[in-house]
Amino acid sequence: MGYIKLTMIRVLPLLLLSPIIFIILLISRGKVEGLKYFSNLKNLETLLLDNNLLVLMKTGMESFLSFEYLVRIINDGVFYIESGIFRIIFMAIPRDIWPDKPELLSRIISKKYNIDAYESGGSAVATIYGDSFLNGHVVGVLIVMFIVGFVSKVIHASVFYNIKVNRESRSILIAFYSIFVYQFLFYFRGFFSESYWKLIILILVFTILFRMRKLFLKSR
């Protein structure tokens, strides 16, 4: 869009510093109570004293543990279709009315493989492949991944097919695509079954905005 120009000189330092910054932000939640994140910059030595930087990076990424959960889910051959993509059918029903309503998949993974995190209110993920497997075994992986790929292709094509429209309409398209790409990171982590409803709302809202913008231009 030309508002912000990214160069390697600007991006490279951020890439090099980001792992350390993310670690400080991550461990400051538990290590330093009541202090703001930026206050922890003064306590950097204390925050990293008990742990090795590489160990903290591995823990903070969570990717290794997520892969371990994925392997265990496949080996155990479990699936919870009632907690997967079909959960949107009864998602709006409060637990006061339905106390036994199926839990979220991330809560089920935590309950099955990390009971301490589950009892403390936490959750766990097993990447989008584990999420898909829990939706319906191998068939679930094929169906869910096909849906994700097809929808992503349609969104990409729709955005860049209209990329030559006027500046204001293009801003709406790029904002929509940026939010979708950001949300896709959560899908890949393993939250597809829990948050794809956000994509439905996202498409609806930005479609309305785009149509309203085109109607506004015609009326001028």
C-alpha positions as a Markdown table, in Angstrom:
| # | Residue | x | y | z |
|---|---|---|---|---|
| 1 | Met | 0.0 | 0.0 | 0.0 |
| 2 | Gly | 3.0 | 2.3 | 0.4 |
| 3 | Tyr | 2.2 | 3.4 | 4.0 |
| 4 | Ile | 5.1 | 1.5 | 5.6 |
| 5 | Lys | 8.2 | 0.3 | 3.6 |
| 6 | Leu | 10.0 | -2.7 | 4.9 |
| 7 | Thr | 13.6 | -3.2 | 4.1 |
| 8 | Met | 16.1 | -5.9 | 5.1 |
| 9 | Ile | 17.9 | -3.3 | 7.2 |
| 10 | Arg | 14.8 | -2.8 | 9.3 |
| 11 | Val | 13.6 | -6.4 | 9.3 |
| 12 | Leu | 16.8 | -8.3 | 10.0 |
| 13 | Pro | 17.4 | -6.7 | 13.5 |
| 14 | Leu | 13.8 | -7.5 | 14.5 |
| 15 | Leu | 14.2 | -11.1 | 13.4 |
| 16 | Leu | 17.4 | -11.5 | 15.4 |
| 17 | Leu | 16.0 | -9.9 | 18.5 |
| 18 | Ser | 12.5 | -11.4 | 18.4 |
| 19 | Pro | 13.4 | -14.8 | 20.1 |
| 20 | Ile | 14.9 | -13.0 | 23.1 |
| 21 | Ile | 12.0 | -10.5 | 23.3 |
| 22 | Phe | 9.4 | -13.3 | 23.1 |
| 23 | Ile | 11.1 | -15.2 | 25.8 |
| 24 | Ile | 11.2 | -12.2 | 28.1 |
| 25 | Leu | 7.5 | -11.6 | 27.5 |
| 26 | Leu | 6.7 | -15.3 | 28.0 |
| 27 | Ile | 8.5 | -16.1 | 31.2 |
| 28 | Ser | 7.7 | -12.7 | 32.7 |
| 29 | Arg | 4.1 | -13.9 | 33.2 |
| 30 | Gly | 5.1 | -16.3 | 35.9 |
| 31 | Lys | 8.5 | -15.1 | 37.1 |
| 32 | Val | 7.7 | -11.5 | 38.0 |
| 33 | Glu | 4.2 | -10.9 | 39.4 |
| 34 | Gly | 2.5 | -7.6 | 39.2 |
| 35 | Leu | 5.2 | -5.9 | 37.0 |
| 36 | Lys | 4.7 | -4.6 | 33.5 |
| 37 | Tyr | 6.5 | -6.4 | 30.7 |
| 38 | Phe | 8.9 | -3.6 | 29.9 |
| 39 | Ser | 9.9 | -3.5 | 33.6 |
| 40 | Asn | 11.4 | -7.0 | 33.1 |
| 41 | Leu | 14.1 | -5.6 | 30.8 |
| 42 | Lys | 15.8 | -4.5 | 34.0 |
| 43 | Asn | 15.6 | -8.0 | 35.4 |
| 44 | Leu | 16.9 | -9.8 | 32.3 |
| 45 | Glu | 19.7 | -11.5 | 34.2 |
| 46 | Thr | 17.3 | -12.7 | 36.9 |
| 47 | Leu | 14.8 | -14.0 | 34.3 |
| 48 | Leu | 17.4 | -16.0 | 32.4 |
| 49 | Leu | 19.5 | -17.1 | 35.4 |
| 50 | Asp | 17.9 | -20.4 | 36.1 |
| 51 | Asn | 17.4 | -21.6 | 32.6 |
| 52 | Asn | 19.4 | -22.0 | 29.4 |
| 53 | Leu | 18.3 | -19.6 | 26.5 |
| 54 | Leu | 17.8 | -22.5 | 24.1 |
| 55 | Val | 15.7 | -24.5 | 26.6 |
| 56 | Leu | 13.5 | -21.5 | 27.1 |
| 57 | Met | 13.2 | -21.0 | 23.3 |
| 58 | Lys | 12.2 | -24.7 | 22.9 |
| 59 | Thr | 9.6 | -24.4 | 25.7 |
| 60 | Gly | 8.2 | -21.1 | 24.4 |
| 61 | Met | 7.8 | -22.4 | 20.9 |
| 62 | Glu | 5.6 | -25.3 | 22.1 |
| 63 | Ser | 6.0 | -27.0 | 18.7 |
| 64 | Phe | 7.9 | -30.0 | 20.0 |
| 65 | Leu | 5.2 | -30.7 | 22.7 |
| 66 | Ser | 2.5 | -30.2 | 20.1 |
| 67 | Phe | 4.1 | -32.7 | 17.8 |
| 68 | Glu | 4.4 | -35.2 | 20.7 |
| 69 | Tyr | 0.7 | -34.8 | 21.3 |
| 70 | Leu | 0.0 | -35.4 | 17.6 |
| 71 | Val | 2.0 | -38.7 | 17.6 |
| 72 | Arg | 0.2 | -39.9 | 20.7 |
| 73 | Ile | -3.2 | -39.1 | 19.3 |
| 74 | Ile | -2.5 | -41.0 | 16.1 |
| 75 | Asn | -1.0 | -44.0 | 18.1 |
| 76 | Asp | -4.0 | -44.0 | 20.4 |
| 77 | Gly | -6.4 | -43.8 | 17.4 |
| 78 | Val | -8.9 | -41.5 | 19.3 |
| 79 | Phe | -11.3 | -39.0 | 17.8 |
| 80 | Tyr | -14.0 | -36.7 | 19.3 |
| 81 | Ile | -16.3 | -35.7 | 16.4 |
| 82 | Glu | -18.8 | -34.1 | 18.9 |
| 83 | Ser | -16.1 | -31.6 | 20.0 |
| 84 | Gly | -14.8 | -30.9 | 16.5 |
| 85 | Ile | -16.2 | -28.8 | 13.6 |
| 86 | Phe | -19.8 | -30.0 | 14.3 |
| 87 | Arg | -19.6 | -28.3 | 17.7 |
| 88 | Ile | -20.6 | -25.1 | 16.2 |
| 89 | Ile | -24.2 | -26.4 | 15.9 |
| 90 | Phe | -24.6 | -26.3 | 19.7 |
| 91 | Met | -21.8 | -24.0 | 20.6 |
| 92 | Ala | -24.2 | -21.2 | 21.7 |
| 93 | Ile | -25.9 | -23.4 | 24.2 |
| 94 | Pro | -24.7 | -22.3 | 27.7 |
| 95 | Arg | -23.4 | -24.9 | 30.1 |
| 96 | Asp | -26.0 | -23.8 | 32.7 |
| 97 | Ile | -28.6 | -25.4 | 30.4 |
| 98 | Trp | -26.4 | -28.3 | 29.2 |
| 99 | Pro | -23.8 | -29.1 | 31.9 |
| 100 | Asp | -22.5 | -32.1 | 29.9 |
| 101 | Lys | -21.9 | -30.2 | 26.7 |
| 102 | Pro | -18.8 | -31.6 | 24.9 |
| 103 | Glu | -15.6 | -29.7 | 25.7 |
| 104 | Leu | -13.3 | -28.0 | 23.3 |
| 105 | Leu | -10.7 | -30.2 | 21.6 |
| 106 | Ser | -7.8 | -28.3 | 23.1 |
| 107 | Arg | -9.3 | -29.0 | 26.6 |
| 108 | Ile | -9.8 | -32.7 | 25.7 |
| 109 | Ile | -6.1 | -33.0 | 24.6 |
| 110 | Ser | -5.0 | -31.4 | 27.8 |
| 111 | Lys | -7.2 | -33.7 | 29.9 |
| 112 | Lys | -5.9 | -36.8 | 28.1 |
| 113 | Tyr | -2.2 | -35.9 | 28.0 |
| 114 | Asn | -1.5 | -33.1 | 30.5 |
| 115 | Ile | -3.9 | -33.5 | 33.4 |
| 116 | Asp | -2.1 | -30.8 | 35.5 |
| 117 | Ala | -2.7 | -28.2 | 32.9 |
| 118 | Tyr | -6.3 | -29.3 | 32.4 |
| 119 | Glu | -7.1 | -29.0 | 36.2 |
| 120 | Ser | -5.6 | -25.5 | 36.2 |
| 121 | Gly | -7.8 | -24.4 | 33.4 |
| 122 | Gly | -5.3 | -24.8 | 30.6 |
| 123 | Ser | -5.4 | -26.4 | 27.2 |
| 124 | Ala | -3.1 | -28.1 | 24.7 |
| 125 | Val | -2.9 | -28.4 | 20.9 |
| 126 | Ala | -1.6 | -31.0 | 18.5 |
| 127 | Thr | -1.2 | -29.0 | 15.3 |
| 128 | Ile | -3.9 | -28.8 | 12.7 |
| 129 | Tyr | -3.3 | -32.5 | 11.8 |
| 130 | Gly | -4.1 | -33.6 | 15.3 |
| 131 | Asp | -7.1 | -31.4 | 15.3 |
| 132 | Ser | -8.2 | -32.9 | 12.0 |
| 133 | Phe | -7.6 | -36.5 | 13.3 |
| 134 | Leu | -9.7 | -35.9 | 16.4 |
| 135 | Asn | -12.5 | -34.7 | 14.0 |
| 136 | Gly | -12.8 | -38.1 | 12.4 |
| 137 | His | -9.6 | -40.2 | 12.2 |
| 138 | Val | -7.8 | -40.4 | 8.8 |
| 139 | Val | -11.0 | -39.4 | 7.0 |
| 140 | Gly | -11.2 | -36.3 | 9.2 |
| 141 | Val | -7.7 | -35.3 | 8.2 |
| 142 | Leu | -8.5 | -35.5 | 4.5 |
| 143 | Ile | -11.8 | -33.6 | 4.8 |
| 144 | Val | -10.7 | -30.9 | 7.2 |
| 145 | Met | -7.4 | -30.3 | 5.3 |
| 146 | Phe | -9.3 | -30.2 | 2.0 |
| 147 | Ile | -11.7 | -27.6 | 3.4 |
| 148 | Val | -8.9 | -25.4 | 4.8 |
| 149 | Gly | -6.9 | -25.6 | 1.5 |
| 150 | Phe | -10.0 | -24.9 | -0.6 |
| 151 | Val | -11.2 | -21.9 | 1.5 |
| 152 | Ser | -7.7 | -20.5 | 1.6 |
| 153 | Lys | -7.3 | -20.7 | -2.2 |
| 154 | Val | -10.7 | -19.0 | -2.7 |
| 155 | Ile | -9.8 | -16.2 | -0.3 |
| 156 | His | -6.4 | -15.7 | -1.9 |
| 157 | Ala | -7.9 | -15.7 | -5.4 |
| 158 | Ser | -10.7 | -13.4 | -4.4 |
| 159 | Val | -8.4 | -10.8 | -2.8 |
| 160 | Phe | -5.8 | -10.7 | -5.5 |
| 161 | Tyr | -8.3 | -10.9 | -8.4 |
| 162 | Asn | -9.7 | -7.6 | -7.1 |
| 163 | Ile | -6.3 | -6.1 | -6.2 |
| 164 | Lys | -6.5 | -3.5 | -9.0 |
| 165 | Val | -9.6 | -1.7 | -7.6 |
| 166 | Asn | -9.4 | 1.8 | -6.1 |
| 167 | Arg | -7.1 | 2.5 | -3.1 |
| 168 | Glu | -9.9 | 2.5 | -0.5 |
| 169 | Ser | -11.4 | -0.8 | -1.6 |
| 170 | Arg | -8.0 | -2.4 | -1.9 |
| 171 | Ser | -7.4 | -1.3 | 1.7 |
| 172 | Ile | -10.4 | -3.4 | 2.8 |
| 173 | Leu | -9.2 | -6.4 | 0.9 |
| 174 | Ile | -5.7 | -6.2 | 2.3 |
| 175 | Ala | -7.0 | -5.7 | 5.8 |
| 176 | Phe | -9.2 | -8.8 | 5.4 |
| 177 | Tyr | -6.3 | -10.9 | 4.0 |
| 178 | Ser | -4.0 | -9.8 | 6.8 |
| 179 | Ile | -6.4 | -10.8 | 9.5 |
| 180 | Phe | -7.0 | -14.2 | 7.7 |
| 181 | Val | -3.3 | -14.9 | 7.5 |
| 182 | Tyr | -2.9 | -14.0 | 11.2 |
| 183 | Gln | -5.8 | -16.3 | 12.1 |
| 184 | Phe | -4.4 | -19.1 | 10.0 |
| 185 | Leu | -1.5 | -19.4 | 12.4 |
| 186 | Phe | -4.0 | -20.4 | 15.1 |
| 187 | Tyr | -5.5 | -23.0 | 12.7 |
| 188 | Phe | -2.1 | -24.5 | 12.1 |
| 189 | Arg | -1.3 | -24.7 | 15.8 |
| 190 | Gly | -4.5 | -26.8 | 16.2 |
| 191 | Phe | -7.4 | -24.4 | 17.0 |
| 192 | Phe | -9.2 | -24.9 | 13.7 |
| 193 | Ser | -12.2 | -26.7 | 15.2 |
| 194 | Glu | -12.5 | -24.1 | 17.9 |
| 195 | Ser | -12.2 | -20.9 | 15.9 |
| 196 | Tyr | -13.2 | -21.4 | 12.3 |
| 197 | Trp | -16.4 | -19.6 | 13.2 |
| 198 | Lys | -14.3 | -16.5 | 13.4 |
| 199 | Leu | -13.5 | -17.0 | 9.7 |
| 200 | Ile | -17.2 | -17.1 | 8.9 |
| 201 | Ile | -17.8 | -13.8 | 10.7 |
| 202 | Leu | -14.7 | -12.3 | 9.1 |
| 203 | Ile | -15.8 | -13.2 | 5.6 |
| 204 | Leu | -19.3 | -11.8 | 6.3 |
| 205 | Val | -18.1 | -8.5 | 7.8 |
| 206 | Phe | -15.6 | -7.7 | 5.2 |
| 207 | Thr | -17.9 | -8.8 | 2.3 |
| 208 | Ile | -20.4 | -6.3 | 3.6 |
| 209 | Leu | -17.8 | -3.5 | 3.9 |
| 210 | Phe | -16.5 | -4.2 | 0.4 |
| 211 | Arg | -20.0 | -4.2 | -1.1 |
| 212 | Met | -20.9 | -1.0 | 0.8 |
| 213 | Arg | -17.8 | 0.7 | -0.5 |
| 214 | Lys | -18.6 | -0.3 | -4.1 |
| 215 | Leu | -22.2 | 1.0 | -3.7 |
| 216 | Phe | -20.8 | 4.2 | -2.2 |
| 217 | Leu | -18.6 | 4.8 | -5.2 |
| 218 | Lys | -21.5 | 4.2 | -7.6 |
| 219 | Ser | -23.7 | 6.7 | -5.8 |
| 220 | Arg | -21.1 | 9.5 | -6.1 |
